């Protein structure tokens, strides 16, 4: 498995810089549509299992199983999916789903990520769950990740946020979109940086966040424009509910 070793250093600077910028913005309260106070994940999510509990031990064993089952192909995809961008869904959305065709959608999903990240960061700082590669130093990670807090997974949150919204934009392809969102989230376990329960908590968080966004008038207006833009770029007829 040579791919991860050769690409890991190349990913380090960009991934670390992106993480620092996003976290700094979240800590500064720079959100666009909704604030963390509207998404009280601390009281919505069940606490993660204690590490010495049967559930906590099973969670760690699931990470070890995923890590031990890595292949060159799964390592590459997990590293590529480390990028928090909606355009990781291009493989199921089609070749025209790219940023140069979609300036409105690009901005909207960046705001969605930032708002969701702020909400998950608040929950992470409350639950203070240690990441799996810190719990078990034998776990070798294949992406750049600080040894900070693990629960809920902000990658899983964003991937599922994006999946829910993309399925609303292109309901004709909803099954493939949701499957890709689940794969994107699971790749955090493959990478060794999240437990399965972190990923599941991210899925729940995404549902809560998107429900709040879809009842926000500012977001609704921007989403309607992005939806029109995406469907046109993909050569699809205008949605009947636009």
Helices and strands as residue ranges (DSSP letters): H 3-27, G 36-38, H 41-44, H 54-68, H 72-80, G 86-89, H 90-93, G 99-101, H 103-127, H 132-135, H 154-169, G 171-173, H 174-190, H 196-213, H 217-233
